[in-house]
Amino acid sequence: MSVAAGQRAMRVLIVGGGGREHALARAISTSKLLSALFCAPGNPGTARLGTNLPIAVTDIAGLVDAAVQEKIDLVVVGPEGPLVAGLADKLAAAGIACFGPSAAAAELEGSKTFTKILADTAGIPTAAWARFTDADAAIAYVRQMGAPIVVKADGLAAGKGVVVAADIGEAERAIGEIMRDRVLGDAGSSVVIEACLVGDEISLFALCDGVNCVLLGAAQDHKRIGDGDTGPNTGGMGAISPPVGFDLAAQEAALDVFVRPALQEMAARGTPFRGFLFAGLMLTADGPKLIEYNVRLGDPEAQTLLARLSGDLLAALAACSQGRLAGVRFDLANCFAVSVVVAARGYPGRPVAGGAVGNLEGNGARPDVTVFHAGTAMVDGQLVAAGGRVLTVTATAATLADARTKAYQLVGEIAYGDAVYRHDIGARAERRLRETT
């Protein structure tokens, strides 16, 4: 990765406490530009790389105060919530640079309706859709359109607000739970109902400075809790990079269809987008189509992509936050990365907390396998589970098969009695590779 010269040493604050933020901290900690690293709230993994600050991601005022007190040069925001809540705007008012979009630009993720209107305006291919604020009207529409059909909570739902309904009954139940029961809170005050796209789902990531973009890479997430893509959606149970059947040329071409037009439209509206832009795409028989935009790295895609990254990530983020993306490029190792999420029993419903977690290095340290903390905490000197997704194990190798083997070997050696994980992360992609070689 190359960047413009002249960068100075920096004090950095990473906002968030999950596996994505641990991966960002690990990548940034290797930068020659780094003078001090802070994470808020962080986790036991980030504590080994910098200083954790006990500030919730929802405490916007507290985050800004900490950035001022610690003389932070750059804030890197992991989750979408603080961005939608205006953290970047508050930091800018305090004179502190932020890698992440303004609240107005973060509406790309904060509102499904906003994204669909923008896509239609900019000519970005996406599924046919309709928005509803009344449950009865939404159910009538579903009955008219038939199934399969997709029901989405309009607002933020931590990756759990989408139901791909196989039949009308499932769609009606989803609408009732989201709009009437408000299982997702205010995120379900309205819903977007879409035609169901069929194909492989791909996550495309770009670094954006408001005008220009640079490809970061692509990954394939595994959303469902169970093997064979069964059970409810989660925040993500594992990922592979690069995706099979979506090579570098296809990724670069996708920037012209899904990223650059979005940046142009956002700039034309007076709300330029800076930060990570994550385009969720479906590779249909008619070509790629947009599922959604996210305004941050995915989780566990971040762990997966950053495992392949070489160079100085911090220098690139700093240049981008200053609108100096020209000259920045990313180098991804010519290898495969596989991430397997270890969740707590009961996830994604009510995960069991408090179980001891140990033996994270397994039967011996492996330089090409990394454990990222997410829902963990230290209690009386013991690492314990403290969230739904507890750990992510990421492995790299020259082949997808070897990367899968390495990741699952360590997953099997970790001592955690309440562990739940998928056994087939990357399995379908591996079969496709075998069939084409």
DAZIHU-V19549 format. One record per residue. N is the residue number from 0. PSI is psi in whole degrees, 0 to 359 (999 if undefined). Layout:
# DAZIHU-V19549
N_PSI / N_PSI
This chain:
# DAZIHU-V19549
0_134 / 1_148 / 2_165 / 3_144 / 4_167 / 5_6 / 6_144 / 7_166 / 8_144 / 9_146 / 10_124 / 11_139 / 12_122 / 13_129 / 14_123 / 15_168 / 16_22 / 17_192 / 18_323 / 19_315 / 20_326 / 21_319 / 22_318 / 23_317 / 24_317 / 25_317 / 26_317 / 27_329 / 28_342 / 29_356 / 30_138 / 31_345 / 32_347 / 33_130 / 34_332 / 35_141 / 36_131 / 37_150 / 38_136 / 39_115 / 40_347 / 41_189 / 42_179 / 43_335 / 44_315 / 45_335 / 46_335 / 47_347 / 48_341 / 49_205 / 50_123 / 51_139 / 52_127 / 53_66 / 54_125 / 55_151 / 56_342 / 57_350 / 58_79 / 59_315 / 60_319 / 61_322 / 62_318 / 63_316 / 64_317 / 65_320 / 66_322 / 67_313 / 68_323 / 69_5 / 70_49 / 71_136 / 72_328 / 73_130 / 74_128 / 75_117 / 76_125 / 77_297 / 78_163 / 79_330 / 80_307 / 81_329 / 82_314 / 83_328 / 84_357 / 85_22 / 86_316 / 87_322 / 88_316 / 89_322 / 90_318 / 91_320 / 92_333 / 93_2 / 94_24 / 95_130 / 96_143 / 97_132 / 98_99 / 99_154 / 100_162 / 101_167 / 102_321 / 103_318 / 104_331 / 105_352 / 106_343 / 107_329 / 108_331 / 109_338 / 110_119 / 111_324 / 112_316 / 113_313 / 114_317 / 115_320 / 116_317 / 117_317 / 118_316 / 119_319 / 120_320 / 121_359 / 122_29 / 123_124 / 124_128 / 125_172 / 126_150 / 127_146 / 128_166 / 129_150 / 130_144 / 131_142 / 132_359 / 133_127 / 134_319 / 135_319 / 136_321 / 137_318 / 138_320 / 139_320 / 140_316 / 141_317 / 142_326 / 143_320 / 144_330 / 145_179 / 146_161 / 147_154 / 148_155 / 149_130 / 150_125 / 151_131 / 152_136 / 153_328 / 154_189 / 155_134 / 156_26 / 157_38 / 158_7 / 159_14 / 160_18 / 161_129 / 162_119 / 163_99 / 164_123 / 165_337 / 166_170 / 167_320 / 168_317 / 169_320 / 170_318 / 171_319 / 172_319 / 173_316 / 174_317 / 175_316 / 176_318 / 177_314 / 178_324 / 179_312 / 180_342 / 181_46 / 182_341 / 183_15 / 184_215 / 185_342 / 186_336 / 187_19 / 188_338 / 189_159 / 190_152 / 191_129 / 192_128 / 193_155 / 194_145 / 195_118 / 196_144 / 197_131 / 198_194 / 199_134 / 200_130 / 201_144 / 202_118 / 203_133 / 204_136 / 205_151 / 206_128 / 207_141 / 208_17 / 209_329 / 210_311 / 211_162 / 212_154 / 213_135 / 214_128 / 215_324 / 216_189 / 217_155 / 218_168 / 219_117 / 220_159 / 221_101 / 222_322 / 223_152 / 224_329 / 225_159 / 226_148 / 227_21 / 228_51 / 229_162 / 230_183 / 231_160 / 232_152 / 233_185 / 234_350 / 235_125 / 236_0 / 237_166 / 238_159 / 239_154 / 240_135 / 241_160 / 242_145 / 243_132 / 244_9 / 245_76 / 246_183 / 247_321 / 248_320 / 249_323 / 250_315 / 251_319 / 252_325 / 253_332 / 254_322 / 255_336 / 256_322 / 257_337 / 258_305 / 259_318 / 260_324 / 261_318 / 262_318 / 263_318 / 264_319 / 265_319 / 266_320 / 267_332 / 268_356 / 269_17 / 270_66 / 271_146 / 272_124 / 273_133 / 274_196 / 275_126 / 276_124 / 277_112 / 278_115 / 279_120 / 280_148 / 281_125 / 282_88 / 283_173 / 284_338 / 285_13 / 286_172 / 287_143 / 288_149 / 289_130 / 290_312 / 291_164 / 292_144 / 293_153 / 294_30 / 295_174 / 296_150 / 297_169 / 298_109 / 299_18 / 300_324 / 301_313 / 302_322 / 303_311 / 304_313 / 305_339 / 306_338 / 307_353 / 308_136 / 309_149 / 310_190 / 311_97 / 312_319 / 313_316 / 314_321 / 315_317 / 316_319 / 317_315 / 318_319 / 319_319 / 320_340 / 321_9 / 322_27 / 323_52 / 324_336 / 325_131 / 326_351 / 327_134 / 328_159 / 329_141 / 330_121 / 331_132 / 332_145 / 333_73 / 334_176 / 335_146 / 336_138 / 337_130 / 338_133 / 339_123 / 340_130 / 341_112 / 342_171 / 343_145 / 344_132 / 345_341 / 346_141 / 347_15 / 348_260 / 349_93 / 350_145 / 351_128 / 352_159 / 353_351 / 354_140 / 355_142 / 356_128 / 357_181 / 358_45 / 359_341 / 360_3 / 361_222 / 362_16 / 363_145 / 364_140 / 365_117 / 366_339 / 367_14 / 368_130 / 369_140 / 370_122 / 371_131 / 372_148 / 373_273 / 374_68 / 375_161 / 376_157 / 377_123 / 378_113 / 379_43 / 380_1 / 381_131 / 382_128 / 383_161 / 384_137 / 385_27 / 386_180 / 387_303 / 388_117 / 389_311 / 390_159 / 391_129 / 392_121 / 393_130 / 394_147 / 395_150 / 396_167 / 397_332 / 398_155 / 399_321 / 400_316 / 401_322 / 402_319 / 403_315 / 404_314 / 405_316 / 406_314 / 407_333 / 408_314 / 409_322 / 410_318 / 411_339 / 412_343 / 413_136 / 414_101 / 415_106 / 416_337 / 417_15 / 418_136 / 419_129 / 420_159 / 421_147 / 422_2 / 423_26 / 424_121 / 425_358 / 426_316 / 427_320 / 428_322 / 429_320 / 430_320 / 431_321 / 432_317 / 433_322 / 434_337 / 435_2 / 436_999
